Amino acid sequence: VQLQASGGGLVQAGGSLRLSCAASGGTFTNFVMGWFRQTPGNEREFVAAIRWSGGDTFYADSVKGRFTISRDNVKNTMYLQMNSLKPGDTATYYCAARPFMVVHYTRNAYRDWGQGTKVTVSS
C-alpha cells in the first residue's frame, strides 16, 4: 500500500486546513486508516482514525470537536478537516494504514505510512 499525504501549510490560529491522503496499491475494505502528528523531539501521536468499511471514526481528545476525518471510497482518499486550529497543532502530519479492522492508537500498530505534510499554525 502506498500513501501520499498533502494539504499542509501555514495558517493563522483559528483558521482551517484540509489534509488529504491518497491510497493506492490495494483494496482497503478491512483497513483502518489514521492520521498521526509529530513535532521535533517528540513521539508521533495519534490524531484520528477511520474504519474504511463503515466509516466509524475515532479521535484524540485534543482534537475532538475541531477535526473531522473522512474517506472517499471511490477516490481511495482519506481527509482530515482541521478547524479552529491552534499553535499547538503545529506538527508534521502523517497518514497511516493498518490492514485490520480493530482500531489502535499507537504508531507501531500501523504498517504503511505516507511521507508527512507539515502544518504550521501561527498565533
Secondary structure as GFF3:
##gff-version 3
##sequence-region A 1 123
A	DSSP	beta_strand	2	6	.	.	.	ID=ss1
A	DSSP	beta_strand	9	12	.	.	.	ID=ss2
A	DSSP	beta_strand	17	24	.	.	.	ID=ss3
A	DSSP	beta_strand	32	38	.	.	.	ID=ss4
A	DSSP	beta_strand	45	51	.	.	.	ID=ss5
A	DSSP	beta_strand	57	59	.	.	.	ID=ss6
A	DSSP	beta_strand	67	72	.	.	.	ID=ss7
A	DSSP	beta_strand	77	82	.	.	.	ID=ss8
A	DSSP	three_ten_helix	87	89	.	.	.	ID=ss9
A	DSSP	beta_strand	91	98	.	.	.	ID=ss10
A	DSSP	three_ten_helix	107	109	.	.	.	ID=ss11
A	DSSP	beta_strand	112	113	.	.	.	ID=ss12
A	DSSP	beta_strand	117	122	.	.	.	ID=ss13
###
